[in-house]
Amino acid sequence: ANPITPVSPGPATTVSAPFIDITGFAEVANSPRYNTNRAPVYPTGLAISRDGRNLFVANNLGDSLGIVKDVGGERRLVRVDLRHADNRDLQIYPYGVVLKSRERSLSRSDDAGVLKAYVSCWNDSSVAIVNPGQADKVSYVRVGSHPTKMLLSADQTRLFVVNSDDDSVSVVDTVTDKEI
């Protein structure tokens, strides 16, 4: 896939590149009292699908996972609310996002080969699990306190989650989506 931004010809050069406006992921209106009147989204984690078509964004203050579909084209925004259905008032502060990919992409319509998106939920001691094809159904696996950075094993069967307030690492089986 071609890069989203142009390549720099060398050090000390200026590169002019398009940017991706993610203010559409905000659920709350801009406020002059916050973030110099910018949308309260605050992206903290990024992951891109293997084919480079879809960008996944952990929106820390927006309690959501944003998906920018067709990054190199029309850039359609999809917002996945990560708050629990039974407690919409609990802010979860998504932090990082990691993608589990299919062995191979079946077609151009299968969400770019992404099987699951894992999002660390800092204030909820959990990792949200989103299937991009069913983004309205979010599940969770409990982990330690204040999960932040995550990493998949090379064979994508284990997800390692750093729990910053526990000084621990949780290991999640990505087949059963249970902490082991």
C-alpha positions as CSV (number, residue, x, y, z in Angstrom):
1,A,0.0,0.0,0.0
2,N,1.2,3.5,-0.7
3,P,2.0,5.7,2.3
4,I,-0.6,8.1,3.6
5,T,1.8,10.9,3.8
6,P,4.6,11.7,1.3
7,V,8.1,10.6,2.0
8,S,10.6,13.2,3.3
9,P,13.5,13.8,0.9
10,G,15.9,14.1,3.8
11,P,16.7,15.8,7.1
12,A,15.7,19.5,7.6
13,T,13.1,19.4,4.9
14,T,9.5,20.4,5.1
15,V,6.9,17.9,4.1
16,S,3.3,19.0,3.4
17,A,0.9,16.2,4.0
18,P,-2.8,15.7,4.4
19,F,-4.2,15.0,7.9
20,I,-7.1,12.9,9.1
21,D,-9.7,14.9,10.9
22,I,-11.1,12.7,13.7
23,T,-13.2,15.3,15.4
24,G,-16.2,13.4,14.1
25,F,-15.5,10.8,16.8
26,A,-16.5,13.3,19.5
27,E,-19.8,12.8,21.2
28,V,-19.6,16.1,23.1
29,A,-19.6,19.6,21.5
30,N,-16.4,21.7,21.4
31,S,-15.8,24.0,24.4
32,P,-13.6,27.1,24.5
33,R,-12.7,26.0,28.1
34,Y,-11.2,22.7,26.9
35,N,-8.4,22.0,24.4
36,T,-8.5,25.4,22.8
37,N,-12.0,24.8,21.4
38,R,-11.2,21.5,19.8
39,A,-13.3,18.3,20.0
40,P,-12.8,16.3,23.2
41,V,-11.5,13.1,21.5
42,Y,-7.8,12.9,22.6
43,P,-6.5,10.0,20.5
44,T,-4.0,7.8,22.5
45,G,-3.6,4.6,20.5
46,L,-3.4,3.8,16.8
47,A,-3.4,0.6,14.8
48,I,-3.7,0.1,11.0
49,S,-5.1,-2.9,9.2
50,R,-2.6,-5.2,7.5
51,D,-3.7,-3.9,4.1
52,G,-3.4,-0.2,5.2
53,R,-7.1,0.6,4.4
54,N,-8.5,1.1,7.9
55,L,-7.1,3.1,10.8
56,F,-8.2,2.3,14.4
57,V,-8.0,5.0,17.0
58,A,-8.4,4.7,20.8
59,N,-10.2,7.9,21.8
60,N,-9.3,8.4,25.4
61,L,-11.7,11.2,26.4
62,G,-14.4,10.1,23.9
63,D,-14.7,6.6,25.5
64,S,-14.7,5.1,22.0
65,L,-12.9,3.3,19.3
66,G,-12.8,5.2,16.1
67,I,-12.4,3.4,12.8
68,V,-11.4,5.4,9.8
69,K,-12.5,3.3,6.9
70,D,-10.8,3.7,3.5
71,V,-8.0,5.9,4.8
72,G,-6.6,6.5,1.3
73,G,-10.0,7.4,-0.2
74,E,-13.2,8.8,1.2
75,R,-12.2,8.3,4.9
76,R,-15.6,7.3,6.4
77,L,-15.7,7.5,10.2
78,V,-17.2,4.8,12.4
79,R,-17.5,5.4,16.1
80,V,-17.8,2.4,18.5
81,D,-19.0,3.4,22.0
82,L,-16.9,1.4,24.5
83,R,-18.9,2.4,27.6
84,H,-20.8,-0.4,29.3
85,A,-24.5,-0.6,28.4
86,D,-25.5,-0.9,32.0
87,N,-23.4,2.1,33.2
88,R,-23.0,4.8,30.5
89,D,-21.8,7.3,33.2
90,L,-18.6,5.3,33.9
91,Q,-15.7,6.8,31.9
92,I,-13.3,4.1,30.8
93,Y,-10.6,6.1,29.0
94,P,-9.5,3.9,26.2
95,Y,-5.7,3.9,25.8
96,G,-4.2,1.5,23.3
97,V,-5.5,-0.6,20.4
98,V,-4.1,-3.8,18.8
99,L,-5.5,-5.7,15.9
100,K,-5.8,-9.4,15.5
101,S,-5.9,-10.2,11.7
102,R,-7.3,-13.0,9.7
103,E,-4.8,-15.4,8.2
104,R,-5.7,-13.9,4.9
105,S,-8.3,-11.4,3.8
106,L,-11.2,-13.1,2.1
107,S,-12.5,-10.0,0.1
108,R,-12.3,-6.3,0.0
109,S,-15.5,-6.1,2.1
110,D,-14.3,-8.1,5.2
111,D,-13.1,-5.1,7.1
112,A,-9.6,-5.3,5.7
113,G,-8.9,-8.7,7.3
114,V,-9.3,-7.5,10.9
115,L,-10.8,-10.2,13.0
116,K,-10.8,-8.3,16.3
117,A,-9.7,-5.0,17.7
118,Y,-8.5,-5.1,21.3
119,V,-8.7,-1.8,23.2
120,S,-7.2,-1.3,26.7
121,C,-9.7,0.5,29.0
122,W,-7.6,2.4,31.5
123,N,-10.3,3.3,34.0
124,D,-12.2,0.0,33.7
125,S,-9.5,-2.6,34.4
126,S,-10.5,-4.3,31.2
127,V,-9.8,-4.8,27.5
128,A,-12.7,-4.1,25.1
129,I,-13.0,-6.6,22.2
130,V,-14.6,-5.3,19.0
131,N,-15.4,-7.3,15.9
132,P,-15.4,-4.5,13.2
133,G,-18.1,-6.4,11.3
134,Q,-20.4,-6.2,14.4
135,A,-19.2,-3.0,16.0
136,D,-22.4,-2.6,18.0
137,K,-21.5,-5.7,20.1
138,V,-18.6,-5.0,22.4
139,S,-17.3,-7.6,24.9
140,Y,-14.8,-7.2,27.7
141,V,-12.1,-9.2,29.5
142,R,-11.1,-8.2,33.0
143,V,-7.4,-7.5,33.5
144,G,-5.3,-5.7,36.1
145,S,-5.6,-2.0,37.2
146,H,-5.0,0.7,34.5
147,P,-4.2,-1.4,31.4
148,T,-2.2,0.6,28.9
149,K,0.2,-0.9,26.2
150,M,-0.7,-4.2,24.6
151,L,1.2,-6.6,22.3
152,L,0.1,-9.7,20.4
153,S,2.3,-12.8,20.2
154,A,3.7,-13.6,16.7
155,D,1.0,-16.3,16.2
156,Q,-1.7,-14.0,17.5
157,T,-2.9,-16.5,20.2
158,R,-1.8,-14.4,23.2
159,L,-2.4,-10.8,24.0
160,F,0.0,-9.3,26.6
161,V,-1.5,-6.3,28.5
162,V,0.6,-4.0,30.7
163,N,-1.3,-3.0,33.9
164,S,0.4,0.2,34.9
165,D,-1.2,0.5,38.4
166,D,-0.5,-3.2,39.3
167,D,3.0,-3.4,38.0
168,S,1.8,-6.5,36.2
169,V,1.2,-8.0,32.8
170,S,-2.0,-9.9,32.0
171,V,-2.0,-12.6,29.3
172,V,-5.2,-13.1,27.4
173,D,-6.0,-16.1,25.2
174,T,-7.2,-14.6,21.9
175,V,-9.3,-17.6,21.0
176,T,-11.4,-17.7,24.2
177,D,-10.8,-14.0,25.1
178,K,-10.1,-15.0,28.7
179,E,-7.2,-13.9,31.0
180,I,-5.0,-16.9,31.5
